[in-house]
Amino acid sequence: MVISAKIRKIFFVLVLAGIMAVCMLPSAHAAKRLVFSQSNDGTTLDCAKANSIPDQNVAQLMYEGLVRIRNKKLVPGIAEKWDLSPDGTVYTFKLRSSKWNDGKELTAYDFEYAFIRLMDPKTASPYAFIGEPIKNGVAVEQGKMKPEELGVKALDNRTFQIKLEGPSDYFLSSLALCNFAPARKDVVDQYGADYATKADKMVYDGPYVLAEYVPQNKKLFKKNPNYWNAKDVKLDEIEVLVVADLNTALQMFQTGALDFAEVPSTLYPDYKDKAVTYVYSVEWMGFNTRKKESKPWLGNLDFVKAINCSIDRELYTQLSSRGLNLPAQRYVMPGMMGIKGTYGEDFSLNYYKPKADKAKAQEYLKKAMTAMGIKDPAQIEVTYQIISDNADQRRQAEVLQNMISKTLGIKFNVTQVEYKQHWASLKPGDYETAFMGWVPDYDSPFSYLDIWTTNSYTAFRTGFSDTTYDGLVKKAVNSPVRKDSLKNYFEAEKYLLTVAPMVPLHLRQKAQLVNPKVKGLTFYFIGFDIDAAFADKI
């Protein structure tokens, strides 16, 4: 049969319209995907060895411990409930029914194994210190007791017990860190040194599983159908990219390639009314007192005080971060939990003035020079080490160099090293003065104060040791009542500021721009800073 050209044309238009209509219909199976970036790839995917914020941020997606942080609050995780003994030294956790992503039952024995593995010296975890409050924790960590003697025990498949050396006001909060997540012995043994190096050499118990990992490029997470609380997980996928430059990340956000992005400090005034801004860490300059034999000023407290008084912190934060960062007037982050309000509200302290005191700086310098037998301040030369790929630190160092050298007349040099080299140099003391900073691991001033105790694991101590300070911190830790504990932490902080070889610089803030379609995303400052596991995208 012959069809006229007109009929064929009408038929073609109708078919084309039908195809277009189908294509324009919303797909019932379109994946909800959240995309964000971090400035580096982190250090490891192995929870026992995690030691950076990028590590913790992605671990919150893959793993869940006994408890977790959600919407800035500590909530039950794999443990649905727990009891604490009257003397505050024994936690007993009752686990909910849950599975690993491969369908195998998750048990209390997985927690027992994970805790022991964390503290076992053979694991060489840089974060083993976090388990020191556990009974025999320090002895196991130091190899003086067998790992099996750690004070943890699976009483049955659903009951896990932790014994502590003494009462601890922060220990429960610390359990939200991924370092305390469960681990499967059969999987760790199967892959040995390759465990957690690739997505298929791990198992997961959290909201998502790692589906694809391209080192130094991206991590793609997909919803874990075997997660016990999968009904609350709204996203199908989360992609985490590595974008070192904040300006590049901001451009990607503006083009829709990222769902949220950190604002570079240089552009903060342009975006501050649109951004979510929060305090992220406390940052300071540390003095390596282990080099005081060759450079005595590094161990001279009057010299440290001279540096402190020479810095106009108000102007410094304005010039180096355009007002994003806040002047540090104390050491402990004031946003930690207090008694009725925050720690800073309940225990106000403005030890350092926001403005420089040049006369006082000169007074301290002269006192230091007299003690060291130095007549000309130009004889004093200090090198300040920063991280080379951090534009903010370069600007901060330039401002500090100008303020300190002009006020004191000393030679203040700046040296730049790569990220990993910087942090690796601190513990052996391969520096003179260096940039240092700390994001709290748990909601207690102890997270900051422990850094300076004599037996602390950390490289931030700079060779510092003070028995009076150690006693004040110990008194705070052993105070059974939280109110008394916080008061004693405050006394320890005030004393530390008079004796420690450090110069608090600023409270670092982050400003994030967020796609308005993203809901339920929160930013935090304890243990990790991006809480995306239960976010949604409408």
HUBELDA-V236614 format. One record per residue. OMEGA is omega in radians with two decimals (NA if undefined). NEAR is the number of other ideal C-beta (glycine too) atoms within 12 Angstrom. Layout:
omega: [OMEGA,OMEGA]
near: [NEAR,NEAR]
//
This chain:
omega: [-3.13,3.13,-3.10,3.13,-3.12,3.14,3.12,-3.14,3.14,-3.14,3.14,-3.14,-3.14,3.12,3.14,3.12,3.12,3.12,3.14,-3.14,3.12,-3.12,-3.08,3.12,3.11,-3.12,-3.14,-3.06,3.13,-3.09,3.01,-3.08,3.02,-3.13,3.03,-3.10,2.97,-3.05,3.06,-3.02,-3.07,-3.06,-3.05,2.99,3.13,-3.06,-3.12,-3.06,-3.11,-3.11,3.11,3.11,3.06,3.07,-3.07,-3.12,-3.12,3.12,3.11,3.11,-3.00,-2.97,2.99,3.12,3.14,3.09,3.03,3.05,3.08,-3.07,3.06,3.13,3.09,-3.10,3.09,3.07,3.06,3.04,3.14,3.08,3.13,3.08,3.06,-3.12,-3.11,-3.13,3.05,-3.05,-3.12,3.03,3.04,-3.07,3.03,-3.07,3.05,3.07,-3.11,-3.09,2.94,-3.09,3.12,3.07,-3.13,-3.12,3.04,-3.07,3.09,3.13,3.06,3.07,3.12,3.14,-3.10,-3.13,3.14,3.12,3.11,-3.03,-3.14,3.14,-3.14,3.11,-3.14,3.12,3.08,-3.13,3.13,-3.14,-3.07,3.13,-3.10,3.10,-3.13,3.13,-3.13,-3.09,-3.11,-3.12,3.11,-3.14,-3.10,3.11,-3.12,3.07,3.13,3.12,-3.12,3.13,3.06,-3.04,3.07,-3.10,2.99,-3.12,2.99,-3.07,-3.04,-3.11,-3.11,-3.08,3.07,3.05,-3.13,3.06,3.14,3.13,3.14,-3.11,-3.06,-2.97,-3.11,3.12,-3.10,-3.11,3.08,3.10,-3.10,3.13,3.13,3.11,3.13,3.11,3.14,-3.12,-3.11,-3.13,3.10,3.14,-3.10,-3.04,3.07,-3.10,-3.14,-3.14,3.09,3.05,3.12,-3.08,-3.10,3.10,-3.12,2.92,-2.96,3.07,-3.08,-3.07,-3.09,3.00,3.08,-3.08,-3.11,3.12,3.04,-3.08,3.14,-3.12,-3.10,2.98,3.10,-3.13,3.08,-3.09,3.14,-3.10,-3.13,3.09,-3.03,-3.10,-3.07,-3.13,3.14,-3.14,-3.01,-3.09,3.05,-3.08,2.98,3.12,-3.14,-3.12,3.02,3.11,-3.01,-3.04,-3.11,3.12,3.09,3.12,3.12,3.11,3.11,3.08,-3.09,3.11,3.12,-3.13,3.08,3.13,2.96,-3.08,3.11,3.13,3.06,-3.09,-3.13,-3.13,-3.05,-3.13,-3.12,-3.02,-2.97,-3.14,-3.11,-3.00,2.96,-3.05,-3.12,3.07,-3.00,-3.08,2.99,-3.09,-3.03,3.04,-3.14,-3.13,-3.12,-3.09,3.12,3.12,-3.06,3.11,3.14,3.12,-3.00,-3.12,3.12,3.12,-3.11,-3.07,3.10,3.08,3.09,3.13,3.08,3.07,-3.14,-3.07,-3.11,-3.07,2.99,-3.02,3.12,3.12,3.14,-3.13,3.11,-3.11,-3.03,-3.11,-3.13,3.05,3.12,3.12,-3.11,3.11,3.10,3.12,3.09,-3.11,-3.10,3.11,-3.07,-3.09,3.10,-3.11,3.11,-3.14,3.09,3.10,3.06,3.09,-3.14,3.11,-3.09,-3.12,-3.07,3.13,3.06,-3.04,3.12,3.12,3.14,3.12,3.10,3.03,-3.02,3.13,3.13,3.12,3.12,3.13,3.10,-3.13,3.13,3.12,3.13,-3.12,3.10,-3.13,-3.09,-3.13,-3.14,-3.11,-3.09,-3.13,3.12,3.08,-3.13,3.14,-3.10,3.07,-3.11,-3.08,3.10,-3.14,-2.97,-3.07,-3.14,-3.08,3.12,-3.13,3.10,3.11,3.13,-3.11,3.12,3.13,3.13,-3.14,-3.13,-3.10,-3.03,-3.09,-3.13,-3.10,-3.02,-3.13,3.11,3.07,-3.12,-3.09,3.10,3.07,-3.09,3.09,-3.13,-3.05,-3.07,3.14,-3.14,-3.08,3.12,-3.08,-3.02,-3.05,3.11,3.10,3.14,3.12,3.03,2.95,-3.05,2.99,3.08,3.13,-3.06,2.96,-3.04,3.12,-3.11,-2.98,3.11,3.07,-3.13,3.13,3.09,-3.04,-3.14,-3.12,-3.01,3.10,-3.01,-3.09,-3.13,3.13,-2.80,3.09,-3.06,-3.06,3.08,-3.07,-3.11,3.05,-3.10,-3.07,3.10,3.11,3.11,-3.13,3.12,3.13,3.12,3.12,3.14,-3.12,-3.07,3.11,-3.06,-3.12,-3.06,3.14,3.12,3.13,-3.13,3.08,3.14,3.03,3.14,3.10,3.12,3.13,-3.13,3.13,-3.11,-3.11,3.13,-3.01,-3.03,3.11,-3.14,3.09,3.07,-3.05,-3.06,2.92,-3.13,3.07,3.00,3.06,-3.07,2.98,-3.03,3.04,-3.11,3.10,-3.13,-3.13,3.05,3.08,3.11,3.09,-2.98,3.14,-3.13,3.11,3.10,-3.10,3.13,-3.14,-3.03,-3.00,-3.07,3.10,3.11,3.11,-3.03,NA]
near: [4,6,11,10,10,10,13,13,13,14,15,15,14,14,14,14,14,14,13,12,11,12,11,10,12,8,10,6,8,11,20,25,29,41,34,42,36,35,32,28,27,32,28,29,39,38,45,38,33,37,34,33,34,34,39,43,36,48,48,41,45,44,50,48,45,45,34,41,39,27,19,23,17,28,26,26,39,40,35,20,20,26,17,22,16,9,14,27,23,27,37,25,36,22,37,27,15,36,28,31,33,19,15,20,23,41,29,31,27,39,44,35,32,45,48,39,38,45,44,29,21,19,32,19,36,26,34,34,32,43,40,37,40,40,28,29,35,27,21,33,33,18,18,15,21,15,31,17,22,37,32,41,27,26,22,16,19,25,27,42,32,45,29,33,26,26,27,38,35,37,40,33,32,41,44,40,47,49,41,50,45,47,41,34,22,16,28,30,15,16,22,12,14,16,27,38,18,18,26,21,22,35,37,43,45,42,42,42,35,35,28,21,28,17,17,16,18,27,37,27,40,31,33,36,20,27,34,28,29,25,11,21,32,27,34,26,31,47,35,42,33,25,30,24,22,32,20,22,31,30,20,26,32,20,14,13,22,32,37,42,39,40,34,32,37,23,27,30,18,18,26,21,12,22,27,27,28,27,29,35,35,40,42,42,43,43,42,37,32,25,26,25,13,14,26,23,41,36,29,30,28,30,39,40,33,39,45,42,32,42,45,29,38,24,22,38,33,23,28,38,38,26,24,37,36,33,33,41,29,36,45,46,43,32,31,39,34,27,22,12,15,21,35,29,16,23,31,18,27,18,29,34,21,23,22,30,22,23,15,24,35,25,21,29,37,24,22,32,27,16,19,23,13,24,13,16,31,16,20,32,23,39,29,40,34,39,34,20,20,29,25,38,35,24,27,39,36,23,34,41,32,23,33,40,27,21,29,41,24,33,22,34,22,31,26,24,25,18,25,18,20,28,28,21,27,33,23,14,27,20,39,34,43,42,39,41,37,37,35,40,43,35,35,35,49,45,42,46,45,39,38,42,32,20,20,29,28,31,29,37,32,36,30,32,20,26,15,20,34,25,18,32,36,24,24,40,35,24,27,20,15,27,19,19,35,35,23,31,42,37,27,39,40,25,27,36,32,23,27,39,40,42,42,42,44,44,36,38,35,34,35,38,34,30,28,13,19,32,21,23,32,27,33,36,36,38,43,38,37,39,35,42,40,33,37,22,27,14]
//
